[in-house]
Amino acid sequence: DVIIFNGAIQYTPKKIIDQLAEGGRLVSVFTDVNQSCDTMGKVIKMYKFEGKVSESEIFDAATPLLPDFEKEKYFKF
């Protein structure tokens, strides 16, 4: 099984990881910033094996951030 997001995300929600089948893969562009189309992110492939998820970077890519996949904002000194 494969899960592919057609936009950038800042994190992968646990409920999505839980849906990933054993031996399944998840592919998306990950970014740490609120981005426009010209901000680069990394395409990451996640793979689930024996209940654990591993990640590997594939290449750089730019795509708009998907709504509802942004990290919660918090105050930090």
C-alpha angles and dihedrals in degrees: 000000000000132000115198125183114208093212141031123291132191096211141001113245116231090237089062093047089050089057092055109106123229105277089017127136134217121200128188146133109263122201135174097208137061094259143198121208093275096057114097126232133173126257105229127192116206120197127193116213126163090350094304126108122220127188135211130182114234107178145319118276141167124220135141119275114259115237116253093023096089122114114252112263117239138173118253131174 
